[in-house]
Amino acid sequence: MDKIQALKEILAQDPNNNFARYGLAVELANRGETAAALAEFDALLAKEPGYTAGYSMAAQTLAAAGRIPEAIERFKAGISCATQSGNHHAASQMQILLDELDR
């Protein structure tokens, strides 16, 4: 069984498993399934708006797809989320990636 199928089975048993949803989104992005990956990131962030890594990986997925304005907005949302939760490392990492895009 491949990773995507395994993660989908976990989510079928527990739709609130945010770690599995994040993993599924990342795997889909790695396979170039951008629309499906972004749908999973959106579902994750709708249920758990404080899942900082979701913003970063969604933004990176958007950037890889050439959707730079959307990626910039997602990084900004992630930086705000990380700052509010006190995750300064994540905020600074996303700021670096944002600065690279926003030139």
Biopython code that builds the backbone (N, CA, C, O; Angstrom):
import numpy as np
from Bio.PDB.StructureBuilder import StructureBuilder

atoms = [
    (1, "MET", "N", (0.849, -1.175, 0.000)),
    (1, "MET", "CA", (0.000, 0.000, 0.000)),
    (1, "MET", "C", (0.898, 1.243, 0.000)),
    (1, "MET", "O", (1.879, 1.315, 0.741)),
    (2, "ASP", "N", (0.551, 2.200, -0.828)),
    (2, "ASP", "CA", (1.365, 3.411, -0.877)),
    (2, "ASP", "C", (0.972, 4.376, 0.238)),
    (2, "ASP", "O", (-0.048, 4.188, 0.901)),
    (3, "LYS", "N", (1.785, 5.406, 0.437)),
    (3, "LYS", "CA", (1.567, 6.356, 1.533)),
    (3, "LYS", "C", (0.229, 7.064, 1.433)),
    (3, "LYS", "O", (-0.466, 7.232, 2.435)),
    (4, "ILE", "N", (-0.131, 7.479, 0.231)),
    (4, "ILE", "CA", (-1.381, 8.214, 0.070)),
    (4, "ILE", "C", (-2.573, 7.343, 0.460)),
    (4, "ILE", "O", (-3.475, 7.803, 1.161)),
    (5, "GLN", "N", (-2.580, 6.104, 0.015)),
    (5, "GLN", "CA", (-3.684, 5.205, 0.360)),
    (5, "GLN", "C", (-3.719, 4.957, 1.857)),
    (5, "GLN", "O", (-4.795, 4.937, 2.454)),
    (6, "ALA", "N", (-2.561, 4.768, 2.472)),
    (6, "ALA", "CA", (-2.508, 4.534, 3.918)),
    (6, "ALA", "C", (-3.044, 5.744, 4.683)),
    (6, "ALA", "O", (-3.797, 5.583, 5.644)),
    (7, "LEU", "N", (-2.666, 6.943, 4.268)),
    (7, "LEU", "CA", (-3.137, 8.151, 4.935)),
    (7, "LEU", "C", (-4.639, 8.348, 4.743)),
    (7, "LEU", "O", (-5.335, 8.796, 5.653)),
    (8, "LYS", "N", (-5.129, 8.011, 3.556)),
    (8, "LYS", "CA", (-6.578, 8.098, 3.315)),
    (8, "LYS", "C", (-7.341, 7.119, 4.204)),
    (8, "LYS", "O", (-8.436, 7.430, 4.674)),
    (9, "GLU", "N", (-6.772, 5.949, 4.434)),
    (9, "GLU", "CA", (-7.421, 4.984, 5.316)),
    (9, "GLU", "C", (-7.445, 5.482, 6.755)),
    (9, "GLU", "O", (-8.441, 5.307, 7.458)),
    (10, "ILE", "N", (-6.361, 6.098, 7.192)),
    (10, "ILE", "CA", (-6.335, 6.682, 8.537)),
    (10, "ILE", "C", (-7.413, 7.746, 8.658)),
    (10, "ILE", "O", (-8.132, 7.797, 9.655)),
    (11, "LEU", "N", (-7.527, 8.595, 7.645)),
    (11, "LEU", "CA", (-8.531, 9.670, 7.667)),
    (11, "LEU", "C", (-9.953, 9.126, 7.581)),
    (11, "LEU", "O", (-10.880, 9.728, 8.122)),
    (12, "ALA", "N", (-10.128, 8.004, 6.914)),
    (12, "ALA", "CA", (-11.454, 7.392, 6.861)),
    (12, "ALA", "C", (-11.881, 6.934, 8.257)),
    (12, "ALA", "O", (-13.058, 7.003, 8.611)),
    (13, "GLN", "N", (-10.916, 6.470, 9.040)),
    (13, "GLN", "CA", (-11.203, 6.030, 10.406)),
    (13, "GLN", "C", (-11.279, 7.205, 11.381)),
    (13, "GLN", "O", (-12.034, 7.168, 12.352)),
    (14, "ASP", "N", (-10.492, 8.243, 11.114)),
    (14, "ASP", "CA", (-10.452, 9.404, 12.008)),
    (14, "ASP", "C", (-10.296, 10.677, 11.184)),
    (14, "ASP", "O", (-9.173, 11.136, 10.971)),
    (15, "PRO", "N", (-11.402, 11.255, 10.716)),
    (15, "PRO", "CA", (-11.335, 12.450, 9.872)),
    (15, "PRO", "C", (-10.718, 13.668, 10.565)),
    (15, "PRO", "O", (-10.359, 14.642, 9.904)),
    (16, "ASN", "N", (-10.595, 13.616, 11.882)),
    (16, "ASN", "CA", (-10.014, 14.732, 12.628)),
    (16, "ASN", "C", (-8.525, 14.571, 12.893)),
    (16, "ASN", "O", (-7.947, 15.340, 13.661)),
    (17, "ASN", "N", (-7.897, 13.581, 12.267)),
    (17, "ASN", "CA", (-6.465, 13.351, 12.458)),
    (17, "ASN", "C", (-5.695, 14.370, 11.608)),
    (17, "ASN", "O", (-5.431, 14.142, 10.427)),
    (18, "ASN", "N", (-5.348, 15.485, 12.230)),
    (18, "ASN", "CA", (-4.683, 16.576, 11.510)),
    (18, "ASN", "C", (-3.306, 16.192, 11.001)),
    (18, "ASN", "O", (-2.894, 16.651, 9.936)),
    (19, "PHE", "N", (-2.594, 15.365, 11.735)),
    (19, "PHE", "CA", (-1.271, 14.938, 11.296)),
    (19, "PHE", "C", (-1.376, 14.116, 10.010)),
    (19, "PHE", "O", (-0.575, 14.290, 9.092)),
    (20, "ALA", "N", (-2.362, 13.224, 9.947)),
    (20, "ALA", "CA", (-2.560, 12.412, 8.737)),
    (20, "ALA", "C", (-2.989, 13.297, 7.568)),
    (20, "ALA", "O", (-2.543, 13.089, 6.440)),
    (21, "ARG", "N", (-3.852, 14.287, 7.829)),
    (21, "ARG", "CA", (-4.300, 15.179, 6.746)),
    (21, "ARG", "C", (-3.115, 15.993, 6.215)),
    (21, "ARG", "O", (-2.967, 16.167, 5.005)),
    (22, "TYR", "N", (-2.280, 16.486, 7.122)),
    (22, "TYR", "CA", (-1.085, 17.220, 6.711)),
    (22, "TYR", "C", (-0.168, 16.307, 5.881)),
    (22, "TYR", "O", (0.327, 16.706, 4.828)),
    (23, "GLY", "N", (0.046, 15.102, 6.360)),
    (23, "GLY", "CA", (0.885, 14.151, 5.631)),
    (23, "GLY", "C", (0.344, 13.846, 4.245)),
    (23, "GLY", "O", (1.100, 13.751, 3.278)),
    (24, "LEU", "N", (-0.978, 13.692, 4.154)),
    (24, "LEU", "CA", (-1.608, 13.446, 2.857)),
    (24, "LEU", "C", (-1.388, 14.632, 1.923)),
    (24, "LEU", "O", (-1.046, 14.453, 0.754)),
    (25, "ALA", "N", (-1.583, 15.826, 2.434)),
    (25, "ALA", "CA", (-1.386, 17.030, 1.613)),
    (25, "ALA", "C", (0.054, 17.119, 1.106)),
    (25, "ALA", "O", (0.286, 17.429, -0.062)),
    (26, "VAL", "N", (1.006, 16.850, 1.976)),
    (26, "VAL", "CA", (2.419, 16.903, 1.578)),
    (26, "VAL", "C", (2.725, 15.842, 0.531)),
    (26, "VAL", "O", (3.406, 16.124, -0.456)),
    (27, "GLU", "N", (2.230, 14.631, 0.735)),
    (27, "GLU", "CA", (2.464, 13.563, -0.244)),
    (27, "GLU", "C", (1.859, 13.912, -1.597)),
    (27, "GLU", "O", (2.488, 13.691, -2.632)),
    (28, "LEU", "N", (0.657, 14.448, -1.598)),
    (28, "LEU", "CA", (0.027, 14.854, -2.856)),
    (28, "LEU", "C", (0.849, 15.956, -3.535)),
    (28, "LEU", "O", (1.042, 15.931, -4.751)),
    (29, "ALA", "N", (1.325, 16.910, -2.755)),
    (29, "ALA", "CA", (2.153, 17.984, -3.318)),
    (29, "ALA", "C", (3.436, 17.409, -3.911)),
    (29, "ALA", "O", (3.862, 17.820, -4.990)),
    (30, "ASN", "N", (4.046, 16.467, -3.214)),
    (30, "ASN", "CA", (5.287, 15.848, -3.706)),
    (30, "ASN", "C", (5.069, 15.106, -5.018)),
    (30, "ASN", "O", (5.989, 14.984, -5.826)),
    (31, "ARG", "N", (3.877, 14.622, -5.227)),
    (31, "ARG", "CA", (3.550, 13.906, -6.473)),
    (31, "ARG", "C", (3.056, 14.847, -7.568)),
    (31, "ARG", "O", (2.716, 14.408, -8.667)),
    (32, "GLY", "N", (3.019, 16.138, -7.261)),
    (32, "GLY", "CA", (2.602, 17.104, -8.259)),
    (32, "GLY", "C", (1.102, 17.240, -8.400)),
    (32, "GLY", "O", (0.626, 17.839, -9.364)),
    (33, "GLU", "N", (0.346, 16.697, -7.460)),
    (33, "GLU", "CA", (-1.107, 16.788, -7.482)),
    (33, "GLU", "C", (-1.521, 18.039, -6.699)),
    (33, "GLU", "O", (-2.067, 17.965, -5.599)),
    (34, "THR", "N", (-1.237, 19.184, -7.315)),
    (34, "THR", "CA", (-1.369, 20.472, -6.641)),
    (34, "THR", "C", (-2.784, 20.752, -6.155)),
    (34, "THR", "O", (-2.973, 21.128, -4.998)),
    (35, "ALA", "N", (-3.768, 20.576, -7.007)),
    (35, "ALA", "CA", (-5.151, 20.882, -6.623)),
    (35, "ALA", "C", (-5.589, 20.025, -5.433)),
    (35, "ALA", "O", (-6.194, 20.530, -4.487)),
    (36, "ALA", "N", (-5.286, 18.749, -5.485)),
    (36, "ALA", "CA", (-5.670, 17.850, -4.390)),
    (36, "ALA", "C", (-4.917, 18.208, -3.109)),
    (36, "ALA", "O", (-5.489, 18.189, -2.019)),
    (37, "ALA", "N", (-3.637, 18.534, -3.247)),
    (37, "ALA", "CA", (-2.838, 18.916, -2.080)),
    (37, "ALA", "C", (-3.399, 20.175, -1.437)),
    (37, "ALA", "O", (-3.558, 20.235, -0.218)),
    (38, "LEU", "N", (-3.697, 21.171, -2.248)),
    (38, "LEU", "CA", (-4.220, 22.425, -1.714)),
    (38, "LEU", "C", (-5.585, 22.225, -1.059)),
    (38, "LEU", "O", (-5.897, 22.880, -0.064)),
    (39, "ALA", "N", (-6.391, 21.333, -1.606)),
    (39, "ALA", "CA", (-7.686, 21.038, -0.993)),
    (39, "ALA", "C", (-7.491, 20.436, 0.399)),
    (39, "ALA", "O", (-8.232, 20.755, 1.329)),
    (40, "GLU", "N", (-6.495, 19.571, 0.534)),
    (40, "GLU", "CA", (-6.220, 18.977, 1.849)),
    (40, "GLU", "C", (-5.651, 20.014, 2.815)),
    (40, "GLU", "O", (-6.025, 20.038, 3.988)),
    (41, "PHE", "N", (-4.742, 20.876, 2.328)),
    (41, "PHE", "CA", (-4.232, 21.945, 3.197)),
    (41, "PHE", "C", (-5.373, 22.850, 3.649)),
    (41, "PHE", "O", (-5.435, 23.240, 4.815)),
    (42, "ASP", "N", (-6.273, 23.182, 2.732)),
    (42, "ASP", "CA", (-7.416, 24.039, 3.078)),
    (42, "ASP", "C", (-8.308, 23.362, 4.117)),
    (42, "ASP", "O", (-8.765, 24.009, 5.060)),
    (43, "ALA", "N", (-8.553, 22.079, 3.949)),
    (43, "ALA", "CA", (-9.375, 21.341, 4.911)),
    (43, "ALA", "C", (-8.695, 21.314, 6.277)),
    (43, "ALA", "O", (-9.347, 21.491, 7.306)),
    (44, "LEU", "N", (-7.396, 21.093, 6.282)),
    (44, "LEU", "CA", (-6.632, 21.083, 7.523)),
    (44, "LEU", "C", (-6.732, 22.421, 8.240)),
    (44, "LEU", "O", (-7.025, 22.474, 9.434)),
    (45, "LEU", "N", (-6.488, 23.497, 7.508)),
    (45, "LEU", "CA", (-6.471, 24.824, 8.127)),
    (45, "LEU", "C", (-7.869, 25.299, 8.509)),
    (45, "LEU", "O", (-8.012, 26.121, 9.413)),
    (46, "ALA", "N", (-8.895, 24.797, 7.839)),
    (46, "ALA", "CA", (-10.259, 25.131, 8.227)),
    (46, "ALA", "C", (-10.594, 24.508, 9.585)),
    (46, "ALA", "O", (-11.275, 25.118, 10.409)),
    (47, "LYS", "N", (-10.105, 23.282, 9.804)),
    (47, "LYS", "CA", (-10.366, 22.598, 11.073)),
    (47, "LYS", "C", (-9.405, 23.043, 12.168)),
    (47, "LYS", "O", (-9.776, 23.114, 13.340)),
    (48, "GLU", "N", (-8.169, 23.341, 11.780)),
    (48, "GLU", "CA", (-7.135, 23.671, 12.753)),
    (48, "GLU", "C", (-6.338, 24.883, 12.264)),
    (48, "GLU", "O", (-5.233, 24.730, 11.744)),
    (49, "PRO", "N", (-6.897, 26.084, 12.429)),
    (49, "PRO", "CA", (-6.241, 27.283, 11.904)),
    (49, "PRO", "C", (-4.890, 27.594, 12.546)),
    (49, "PRO", "O", (-4.158, 28.454, 12.057)),
    (50, "GLY", "N", (-4.562, 26.918, 13.613)),
    (50, "GLY", "CA", (-3.268, 27.130, 14.253)),
    (50, "GLY", "C", (-2.193, 26.157, 13.805)),
    (50, "GLY", "O", (-1.107, 26.141, 14.385)),
    (51, "TYR", "N", (-2.460, 25.348, 12.793)),
    (51, "TYR", "CA", (-1.496, 24.352, 12.305)),
    (51, "TYR", "C", (-0.500, 25.057, 11.386)),
    (51, "TYR", "O", (-0.648, 25.055, 10.164)),
    (52, "THR", "N", (0.503, 25.653, 11.994)),
    (52, "THR", "CA", (1.429, 26.544, 11.305)),
    (52, "THR", "C", (2.103, 25.909, 10.095)),
    (52, "THR", "O", (2.236, 26.549, 9.052)),
    (53, "ALA", "N", (2.521, 24.678, 10.223)),
    (53, "ALA", "CA", (3.208, 24.010, 9.110)),
    (53, "ALA", "C", (2.312, 23.908, 7.883)),
    (53, "ALA", "O", (2.803, 23.883, 6.755)),
    (54, "GLY", "N", (1.011, 23.848, 8.094)),
    (54, "GLY", "CA", (0.079, 23.784, 6.969)),
    (54, "GLY", "C", (0.155, 25.019, 6.089)),
    (54, "GLY", "O", (0.082, 24.922, 4.864)),
    (55, "TYR", "N", (0.301, 26.185, 6.718)),
    (55, "TYR", "CA", (0.433, 27.422, 5.946)),
    (55, "TYR", "C", (1.717, 27.413, 5.118)),
    (55, "TYR", "O", (1.713, 27.755, 3.935)),
    (56, "SER", "N", (2.809, 27.017, 5.761)),
    (56, "SER", "CA", (4.099, 27.035, 5.075)),
    (56, "SER", "C", (4.119, 26.092, 3.876)),
    (56, "SER", "O", (4.547, 26.471, 2.786)),
    (57, "MET", "N", (3.655, 24.866, 4.086)),
    (57, "MET", "CA", (3.685, 23.899, 2.984)),
    (57, "MET", "C", (2.673, 24.247, 1.898)),
    (57, "MET", "O", (2.928, 24.011, 0.717)),
    (58, "ALA", "N", (1.537, 24.799, 2.281)),
    (58, "ALA", "CA", (0.569, 25.237, 1.267)),
    (58, "ALA", "C", (1.167, 26.359, 0.438)),
    (58, "ALA", "O", (1.018, 26.383, -0.783)),
    (59, "ALA", "N", (1.842, 27.287, 1.099)),
    (59, "ALA", "CA", (2.478, 28.395, 0.381)),
    (59, "ALA", "C", (3.572, 27.883, -0.555)),
    (59, "ALA", "O", (3.691, 28.347, -1.689)),
    (60, "GLN", "N", (4.356, 26.939, -0.084)),
    (60, "GLN", "CA", (5.411, 26.378, -0.934)),
    (60, "GLN", "C", (4.814, 25.629, -2.130)),
    (60, "GLN", "O", (5.368, 25.665, -3.228)),
    (61, "THR", "N", (3.693, 24.958, -1.913)),
    (61, "THR", "CA", (3.003, 24.255, -3.001)),
    (61, "THR", "C", (2.492, 25.257, -4.031)),
    (61, "THR", "O", (2.619, 25.040, -5.236)),
    (62, "LEU", "N", (1.917, 26.350, -3.550)),
    (62, "LEU", "CA", (1.438, 27.401, -4.452)),
    (62, "LEU", "C", (2.608, 28.008, -5.237)),
    (62, "LEU", "O", (2.502, 28.225, -6.444)),
    (63, "ALA", "N", (3.701, 28.276, -4.559)),
    (63, "ALA", "CA", (4.873, 28.863, -5.230)),
    (63, "ALA", "C", (5.407, 27.924, -6.302)),
    (63, "ALA", "O", (5.746, 28.364, -7.401)),
    (64, "ALA", "N", (5.483, 26.639, -5.990)),
    (64, "ALA", "CA", (5.980, 25.659, -6.963)),
    (64, "ALA", "C", (5.076, 25.597, -8.188)),
    (64, "ALA", "O", (5.534, 25.278, -9.285)),
    (65, "ALA", "N", (3.793, 25.901, -8.003)),
    (65, "ALA", "CA", (2.837, 25.899, -9.112)),
    (65, "ALA", "C", (2.829, 27.233, -9.849)),
    (65, "ALA", "O", (2.053, 27.417, -10.787)),
    (66, "GLY", "N", (3.689, 28.171, -9.432)),
    (66, "GLY", "CA", (3.758, 29.470, -10.090)),
    (66, "GLY", "C", (2.675, 30.438, -9.652)),
    (66, "GLY", "O", (2.476, 31.480, -10.277)),
    (67, "ARG", "N", (1.985, 30.102, -8.596)),
    (67, "ARG", "CA", (0.892, 30.939, -8.096)),
    (67, "ARG", "C", (1.430, 31.850, -6.980)),
    (67, "ARG", "O", (1.036, 31.751, -5.818)),
    (68, "ILE", "N", (2.338, 32.731, -7.381)),
    (68, "ILE", "CA", (3.116, 33.537, -6.442)),
    (68, "ILE", "C", (2.248, 34.460, -5.579)),
    (68, "ILE", "O", (2.438, 34.480, -4.363)),
    (69, "PRO", "N", (1.311, 35.220, -6.139)),
    (69, "PRO", "CA", (0.509, 36.083, -5.257)),
    (69, "PRO", "C", (-0.228, 35.300, -4.164)),
    (69, "PRO", "O", (-0.315, 35.753, -3.023)),
    (70, "GLU", "N", (-0.754, 34.135, -4.517)),
    (70, "GLU", "CA", (-1.440, 33.309, -3.529)),
    (70, "GLU", "C", (-0.461, 32.767, -2.490)),
    (70, "GLU", "O", (-0.780, 32.686, -1.304)),
    (71, "ALA", "N", (0.734, 32.398, -2.953)),
    (71, "ALA", "CA", (1.760, 31.897, -2.036)),
    (71, "ALA", "C", (2.154, 32.981, -1.040)),
    (71, "ALA", "O", (2.322, 32.710, 0.149)),
    (72, "ILE", "N", (2.300, 34.199, -1.527)),
    (72, "ILE", "CA", (2.663, 35.316, -0.651)),
    (72, "ILE", "C", (1.591, 35.512, 0.422)),
    (72, "ILE", "O", (1.914, 35.683, 1.597)),
    (73, "GLU", "N", (0.343, 35.487, 0.031)),
    (73, "GLU", "CA", (-0.742, 35.658, 1.007)),
    (73, "GLU", "C", (-0.759, 34.522, 2.022)),
    (73, "GLU", "O", (-1.005, 34.753, 3.206)),
    (74, "ARG", "N", (-0.502, 33.303, 1.571)),
    (74, "ARG", "CA", (-0.504, 32.158, 2.490)),
    (74, "ARG", "C", (0.669, 32.253, 3.461)),
    (74, "ARG", "O", (0.525, 31.943, 4.643)),
    (75, "PHE", "N", (1.840, 32.684, 2.959)),
    (75, "PHE", "CA", (2.967, 32.883, 3.877)),
    (75, "PHE", "C", (2.631, 33.956, 4.914)),
    (75, "PHE", "O", (2.935, 33.791, 6.096)),
    (76, "LYS", "N", (2.013, 35.038, 4.486)),
    (76, "LYS", "CA", (1.656, 36.106, 5.430)),
    (76, "LYS", "C", (0.696, 35.593, 6.497)),
    (76, "LYS", "O", (0.837, 35.929, 7.673)),
    (77, "ALA", "N", (-0.275, 34.784, 6.094)),
    (77, "ALA", "CA", (-1.212, 34.209, 7.063)),
    (77, "ALA", "C", (-0.479, 33.275, 8.028)),
    (77, "ALA", "O", (-0.770, 33.254, 9.223)),
    (78, "GLY", "N", (0.456, 32.517, 7.507)),
    (78, "GLY", "CA", (1.235, 31.603, 8.346)),
    (78, "GLY", "C", (2.132, 32.334, 9.324)),
    (78, "GLY", "O", (2.272, 31.921, 10.475)),
    (79, "ILE", "N", (2.736, 33.411, 8.872)),
    (79, "ILE", "CA", (3.586, 34.211, 9.756)),
    (79, "ILE", "C", (2.746, 34.798, 10.886)),
    (79, "ILE", "O", (3.170, 34.801, 12.042)),
    (80, "SER", "N", (1.579, 35.286, 10.559)),
    (80, "SER", "CA", (0.672, 35.828, 11.570)),
    (80, "SER", "C", (0.284, 34.744, 12.576)),
    (80, "SER", "O", (0.307, 34.977, 13.784)),
    (81, "CYS", "N", (-0.067, 33.579, 12.083)),
    (81, "CYS", "CA", (-0.445, 32.458, 12.946)),
    (81, "CYS", "C", (0.717, 32.069, 13.861)),
    (81, "CYS", "O", (0.536, 31.896, 15.066)),
    (82, "ALA", "N", (1.901, 31.934, 13.283)),
    (82, "ALA", "CA", (3.070, 31.525, 14.062)),
    (82, "ALA", "C", (3.419, 32.570, 15.118)),
    (82, "ALA", "O", (3.767, 32.226, 16.248)),
    (83, "THR", "N", (3.327, 33.834, 14.749)),
    (83, "THR", "CA", (3.630, 34.910, 15.688)),
    (83, "THR", "C", (2.643, 34.910, 16.850)),
    (83, "THR", "O", (3.037, 35.053, 18.008)),
    (84, "GLN", "N", (1.374, 34.750, 16.539)),
    (84, "GLN", "CA", (0.340, 34.735, 17.585)),
    (84, "GLN", "C", (0.525, 33.576, 18.555)),
    (84, "GLN", "O", (0.218, 33.701, 19.741)),
    (85, "SER", "N", (1.024, 32.450, 18.055)),
    (85, "SER", "CA", (1.204, 31.285, 18.924)),
    (85, "SER", "C", (2.573, 31.250, 19.583)),
    (85, "SER", "O", (2.874, 30.339, 20.355)),
    (86, "GLY", "N", (3.412, 32.252, 19.276)),
    (86, "GLY", "CA", (4.736, 32.309, 19.884)),
    (86, "GLY", "C", (5.769, 31.421, 19.209)),
    (86, "GLY", "O", (6.844, 31.193, 19.764)),
    (87, "ASN", "N", (5.461, 30.921, 18.028)),
    (87, "ASN", "CA", (6.390, 30.063, 17.298)),
    (87, "ASN", "C", (7.264, 30.952, 16.409)),
    (87, "ASN", "O", (7.055, 31.052, 15.200)),
    (88, "HIS", "N", (8.232, 31.585, 17.036)),
    (88, "HIS", "CA", (9.058, 32.563, 16.326)),
    (88, "HIS", "C", (9.984, 31.911, 15.295)),
    (88, "HIS", "O", (10.325, 32.530, 14.287)),
    (89, "HIS", "N", (10.383, 30.682, 15.544)),
    (89, "HIS", "CA", (11.224, 29.982, 14.571)),
    (89, "HIS", "C", (10.454, 29.773, 13.262)),
    (89, "HIS", "O", (10.967, 30.067, 12.183)),
    (90, "ALA", "N", (9.234, 29.270, 13.362)),
    (90, "ALA", "CA", (8.420, 29.053, 12.156)),
    (90, "ALA", "C", (8.148, 30.372, 11.456)),
    (90, "ALA", "O", (8.198, 30.449, 10.228)),
    (91, "ALA", "N", (7.861, 31.409, 12.229)),
    (91, "ALA", "CA", (7.601, 32.728, 11.632)),
    (91, "ALA", "C", (8.815, 33.217, 10.867)),
    (91, "ALA", "O", (8.682, 33.730, 9.756)),
    (92, "SER", "N", (10.003, 33.064, 11.447)),
    (92, "SER", "CA", (11.213, 33.543, 10.759)),
    (92, "SER", "C", (11.521, 32.707, 9.527)),
    (92, "SER", "O", (11.982, 33.243, 8.519)),
    (93, "GLN", "N", (11.274, 31.397, 9.591)),
    (93, "GLN", "CA", (11.496, 30.548, 8.420)),
    (93, "GLN", "C", (10.562, 30.945, 7.279)),
    (93, "GLN", "O", (10.981, 31.026, 6.125)),
    (94, "MET", "N", (9.298, 31.191, 7.609)),
    (94, "MET", "CA", (8.356, 31.601, 6.568)),
    (94, "MET", "C", (8.685, 32.996, 6.043)),
    (94, "MET", "O", (8.482, 33.278, 4.862)),
    (95, "GLN", "N", (9.190, 33.863, 6.910)),
    (95, "GLN", "CA", (9.576, 35.205, 6.463)),
    (95, "GLN", "C", (10.706, 35.134, 5.444)),
    (95, "GLN", "O", (10.715, 35.885, 4.469)),
    (96, "ILE", "N", (11.656, 34.237, 5.669)),
    (96, "ILE", "CA", (12.760, 34.053, 4.718)),
    (96, "ILE", "C", (12.208, 33.606, 3.365)),
    (96, "ILE", "O", (12.597, 34.140, 2.326)),
    (97, "LEU", "N", (11.313, 32.638, 3.380)),
    (97, "LEU", "CA", (10.731, 32.143, 2.130)),
    (97, "LEU", "C", (9.882, 33.224, 1.464)),
    (97, "LEU", "O", (9.897, 33.367, 0.241)),
    (98, "LEU", "N", (9.149, 33.976, 2.265)),
    (98, "LEU", "CA", (8.352, 35.076, 1.736)),
    (98, "LEU", "C", (9.245, 36.139, 1.080)),
    (98, "LEU", "O", (8.943, 36.623, -0.010)),
    (99, "ASP", "N", (10.328, 36.490, 1.743)),
    (99, "ASP", "CA", (11.241, 37.487, 1.191)),
    (99, "ASP", "C", (11.806, 37.049, -0.157)),
    (99, "ASP", "O", (12.002, 37.872, -1.050)),
    (100, "GLU", "N", (12.064, 35.760, -0.300)),
    (100, "GLU", "CA", (12.566, 35.248, -1.579)),
    (100, "GLU", "C", (11.523, 35.397, -2.696)),
    (100, "GLU", "O", (11.869, 35.658, -3.848)),
    (101, "LEU", "N", (10.264, 35.229, -2.345)),
    (101, "LEU", "CA", (9.190, 35.334, -3.343)),
    (101, "LEU", "C", (8.832, 36.797, -3.652)),
    (101, "LEU", "O", (8.506, 37.147, -4.787)),
    (102, "ASP", "N", (8.900, 37.615, -2.639)),
    (102, "ASP", "CA", (8.367, 38.985, -2.713)),
    (102, "ASP", "C", (9.451, 39.986, -3.127)),
    (102, "ASP", "O", (9.555, 41.073, -2.559)),
    (103, "ARG", "N", (10.238, 39.613, -4.103)),
    (103, "ARG", "CA", (11.312, 40.509, -4.580)),
    (103, "ARG", "C", (10.885, 41.224, -5.823)),
    (103, "ARG", "O", (11.649, 42.019, -6.372)),
]
sb = StructureBuilder()
sb.init_structure("model")
sb.init_model(0)
sb.init_chain("A")
sb.init_seg("    ")
for serial, (resi, resn, name, xyz) in enumerate(atoms, 1):
    if name == "N":
        sb.init_residue(resn, " ", resi, " ")
    sb.init_atom(name, np.array(xyz, "f"), 0.0, 1.0, " ", f" {name:<3s}", serial, name[0])
structure = sb.get_structure()
